[in-house]
Structures are given as structure tokens and as C-alpha cells.
Amino acid sequence: MDLEMREGYEATGPGAITPDGCAVELYARLPVEDEPDIVAAAVPAGATFLELGCGVGRVTHPLVERGFRVTAVDESPQMLERVTGARTVRSTIEGLDLGETFDVVMLASILVHTGDAEVRRGMLAACRRHVADDGCVLIQRERAGAHEDLPREVVIDDRFTIRKLYSEPVGDGVRAVKVEYVFPDVVWTQTYRCRPLTPEEFEQALAEAGLKVDRLLTPDGSWVRAIPV
């Protein structure tokens, strides 16, 4: 059974859909990019990992193969069914409280830009709650220009096309974003709510959670390593 869609989120296409509009079958098809390399270069070998919002394990599996001990968290049971080699926990991110800490906590997939500011606060609080005092939190955020020059598309390996159709303001700094994934045999769409953050707003959000930026992990600043204050 599919979970109830969150307000402001929509999706079309076959298969199970998560509350934020992610199609399980779609994410099972999407290739992993350079995330495992970025992450592995920023943390000690063999570190314990808490991956928040793991999905089908696109990043989980390469991390396990590199020797990291991963606890993978997602609210979708259909997503978690695809994860192998890691301990799995079904939970929302903001509601997670495992009573333990990890060397590394990872919040990827631009989840830090959720349109609901209270949910973002809950997510970052969960990051701080679960990271060891000498550990780190790895956060993926939007690239500069993410909401400009739309619509635009990119073709991935001549296999499928991702089209970002629009990003429209809906009030209080929140935007409604629609993305289309076009494969030869099927099309999925996802509409979600996003809250862009300036660098200052991002750092303030971290500070409220007891975290601070340690360093940027990519030239475009889309991956950040944060540490407890």
C-alpha cells in the first residue's frame, strides 16, 4: 500500500510512490553518480554511517562495498525492500531517535531544502542527535541556479531524459518544482515543494541545530561537511 502523499506533492507513473512523490521503480533505474566518491573522500575508512533518506540504496550499496557500516533510513517500505548489505530502519527523518550515534550522518538528495521549515529543523536536529561529537554530517544542497533558465533538460547516457519543467513561487519563500523523467518505455513526473536557502540562511539553519560548516566537498558547494559545535 502506498503512503499518503504530502500536501503540495504530486507524482505520476507506475509503481509505488513515496509521500514526497518519489517513484520507487524510477529510483531503481537511476544510476548512482559521484556521490560515493565525494562521501568516501570526506570520512575515515570503515566509519559507521547513518544514511537518512536512503531510497533504494543507490548510494548505500557503493558505501557498503567500500567497507562502511551503514544504517539506512527511509519511510518507504518499498524503498527499503531494495536495500541490501546494510541495517535498515523505517522512519521519517525528523522522527528518528535510535538512541545511538555514528561517525557520519548523511542527508543527501537536497532534503535540507524541504519546503516545510519545521521539517527541515527536525531533519537537522536528527542529524545532530545521531552524530558523534567528533563525527561529521554530510549534506547535499542545491547547486547555484537550480531554479533559473527553466525549462531545461539533460540526457543521461542516451538512455533517458530528465526535464525540469518549472519552479514557481507559492509563498513564504517556497517554490513548487516539477520534474519529468522520460524513458523509452515509461514516463514519471514529480512535483515537490522546495525552499531555496542563501549561504547565510543555510549556515543559520545549521547553527540552530548545533552544527557548523567545516568545509565544502565540491567546487560548486553542493556537498558540505558540517561538524558539531
Phi and psi in degrees as a GROMACS rama.xvg file:
@    title "Ramachandran Plot"
@    xaxis  label "Phi"
@    yaxis  label "Psi"
@TYPE xy
-73.7044  145.884  ASP-2
-76.9637  159.153  LEU-3
-68.8717  133.335  GLU-4
-68.9711  140.337  MET-5
-71.901  153.508  ARG-6
-62.1418  132.018  GLU-7
90.1054  -4.41168  GLY-8
-108.515  141.541  TYR-9
-143.028  160.215  GLU-10
-158.308  150.525  ALA-11
-133.313  155.729  THR-12
123.486  165.631  GLY-13
-76.2293  158.581  PRO-14
89.7145  179.407  GLY-15
-66.8776  141.909  ALA-16
-122.218  134.164  ILE-17
-80.4955  167.523  THR-18
-60.91  -22.191  PRO-19
-100.454  17.9971  ASP-20
86.668  13.9168  GLY-21
-88.1466  126.377  CYS-22
-86.1326  125.992  ALA-23
-60.7144  -45.8592  VAL-24
-64.8166  -35.1493  GLU-25
-61.6252  -50.1153  LEU-26
-68.2187  -23.1243  TYR-27
-69.9542  -22.4199  ALA-28
-90.7324  -27.959  ARG-29
-67.0273  135.624  LEU-30
-77.9073  152.616  PRO-31
-74.1093  144.04  VAL-32
-101.435  -130.608  GLU-33
-96.8086  9.04225  ASP-34
-55.8128  -46.1312  GLU-35
-59.8009  -37.314  PRO-36
-68.445  -42.61  ASP-37
-61.0239  -46.045  ILE-38
-67.7936  -47.529  VAL-39
-62.0417  -32.1236  ALA-40
-74.25  -12.939  ALA-41
-102.76  -2.14422  ALA-42
-136.706  162.002  VAL-43
-68.3866  149.109  PRO-44
-60.1031  139.926  ALA-45
74.5493  11.9556  GLY-46
-63.9038  154.113  ALA-47
-83.9494  135.293  THR-48
-119.512  136.709  PHE-49
-114.311  110.928  LEU-50
-100.367  115.69  GLU-51
-96.1478  122.789  LEU-52
75.314  55.4529  GLY-53
-75.1743  -19.4005  CYS-54
61.3043  -136.843  GLY-55
-84.473  1.74609  VAL-56
93.9838  22.7986  GLY-57
-57.1835  -38.8202  ARG-58
-94.9046  -32.001  VAL-59
-53.3695  -51.3495  THR-60
-62.937  -44.9269  HIS-61
-62.6296  -32.9425  PRO-62
-68.2843  -41.5539  LEU-63
-61.6245  -41.5156  VAL-64
-63.4696  -26.8442  GLU-65
-84.507  0.994009  ARG-66
95.9362  8.03503  GLY-67
-82.1355  146.487  PHE-68
-95.2776  106.915  ARG-69
-108.174  131.729  VAL-70
-106.079  117.636  THR-71
-106.692  126.987  ALA-72
-117.064  133.187  VAL-73
-156.133  153.025  ASP-74
-86.5945  -11.5534  GLU-75
-95.4075  118.529  SER-76
-65.2892  -30.6621  PRO-77
-68.9692  -34.2866  GLN-78
-65.5207  -48.9972  MET-79
-63.4605  -26.8062  LEU-80
-61.3579  -23.2171  GLU-81
-87.8447  -8.67301  ARG-82
-88.8055  128.544  VAL-83
-127.661  153.991  THR-84
81.0933  -1.65954  GLY-85
-128.943  155.507  ALA-86
-70.0047  134.258  ARG-87
-116.772  145.495  THR-88
-135.838  127.136  VAL-89
-91.5814  116.967  ARG-90
-170.391  154.315  SER-91
-67.5842  159.123  THR-92
-70.2532  -48.4125  ILE-93
-67.054  -22.8852  GLU-94
-95.2546  3.15988  GLY-95
-76.4865  132.322  LEU-96
-151.02  91.676  ASP-97
-85.0687  -12.0223  LEU-98
71.6104  24.4507  GLY-99
-148.096  165.237  GLU-100
-122.514  162.682  THR-101
-132.641  155.926  PHE-102
-63.936  -37.1356  ASP-103
-135.446  133.323  VAL-104
-116.662  133.922  VAL-105
-121.809  128.405  MET-106
-122.351  93.0347  LEU-107
-100.747  -165.276  ALA-108
57.1973  33.9129  SER-109
45.4902  31.3344  ILE-110
-62.4401  -23.8761  LEU-111
-64.4467  -16.7048  VAL-112
-95.5977  17.748  HIS-113
-51.1309  144.238  THR-114
-67.856  -22.5784  GLY-115
-90.3077  110.346  ASP-116
-61.9057  -34.4318  ALA-117
-68.1374  -38.5524  GLU-118
-64.7065  -41.5298  VAL-119
-59.4845  -44.0995  ARG-120
-60.1362  -41.3558  ARG-121
-64.5757  -39.2388  GLY-122
-63.6353  -47.175  MET-123
-68.371  -33.2358  LEU-124
-64.3172  -38.5619  ALA-125
-64.9501  -37.1238  ALA-126
-60.1026  -48.2229  CYS-127
-68.0879  -35.7317  ARG-128
-63.9879  -29.2441  ARG-129
-107.851  -3.41569  HIS-130
-94.2651  137.622  VAL-131
-64.0377  153.405  ALA-132
-60.8216  -26.7684  ASP-133
-104.497  17.0249  ASP-134
-97.1054  -162.739  GLY-135
-147.215  159.036  CYS-136
-118.76  126.299  VAL-137
-104.195  122.369  LEU-138
-123.976  130.606  ILE-139
-97.8911  130.821  GLN-140
-128.941  174.199  ARG-141
-67.3466  146.268  GLU-142
-74.8481  154.163  ARG-143
-58.6369  139.758  ALA-144
80.9787  12.8492  GLY-145
-60.4784  -25.0868  ALA-146
-112.588  18.432  HIS-147
-112.294  160.119  GLU-148
54.6063  48.6219  ASP-149
-105.21  151.79  LEU-150
-76.2075  157.723  PRO-151
-149.891  162.018  ARG-152
-142.878  158.597  GLU-153
-137.259  137.602  VAL-154
-98.6916  127.479  VAL-155
-102.393  111.648  ILE-156
52.6092  30.69  ASP-157
57.0616  18.8302  ASP-158
-106.828  -34.3136  ARG-159
-158.828  167.04  PHE-160
-123.303  135.174  THR-161
-108.125  122.715  ILE-162
-115.861  121.299  ARG-163
-92.0737  107.977  LYS-164
-83.3397  -43.0273  LEU-165
-161.946  162.514  TYR-166
-142.664  107.273  SER-167
-118.506  135.037  GLU-168
-67.1501  137.653  PRO-169
-124.019  10.5315  VAL-170
109.851  150.222  GLY-171
58.3146  34.731  ASP-172
78.0453  6.11774  GLY-173
-99.4871  146.058  VAL-174
-123.619  145.919  ARG-175
-96.2858  123.88  ALA-176
-119.789  135.25  VAL-177
-121.936  131.118  LYS-178
-126.228  141.996  VAL-179
-121.64  134.571  GLU-180
-116.113  113.938  TYR-181
-111.545  113.369  VAL-182
-107.828  162.281  PHE-183
-57.0335  -29.2511  PRO-184
-111.227  -6.89963  ASP-185
-163.488  154.05  VAL-186
-127.37  133.313  VAL-187
-116.559  148.311  TRP-188
-128.749  153.275  THR-189
-140.213  129.443  GLN-190
-116.309  127.117  THR-191
-139.998  166.068  TYR-192
-100.96  136.917  ARG-193
-138.616  142.533  CYS-194
-119.389  100.842  ARG-195
-60.0461  145.748  PRO-196
-127.064  131.579  LEU-197
-69.5768  162.756  THR-198
-54.4334  -37.087  PRO-199
-68.5968  -41.4918  GLU-200
-66.0081  -38.1589  GLU-201
-62.593  -47.0199  PHE-202
-65.6807  -35.264  GLU-203
-66.597  -39.9005  GLN-204
-62.3344  -41.2651  ALA-205
-63.0636  -44.5769  LEU-206
-60.3066  -38.8878  ALA-207
-62.472  -26.7179  GLU-208
-93.8083  0.46886  ALA-209
83.6333  30.2713  GLY-210
-128.004  161.718  LEU-211
-147.707  154.805  LYS-212
-67.0793  129.041  VAL-213
-93.7697  -51.2867  ASP-214
-166.955  161.315  ARG-215
-85.9805  140.984  LEU-216
-100.723  -12.149  LEU-217
-134.451  151.458  THR-218
-58.0321  -32.5035  PRO-219
-85.3237  0.164257  ASP-220
73.3249  12.9038  GLY-221
-76.7596  -19.1568  SER-222
-118.65  130.481  TRP-223
-126.308  138.311  VAL-224
-102.527  119.207  ARG-225
-113.117  155.718  ALA-226
-133.639  157.423  ILE-227
-63.1105  145.049  PRO-228
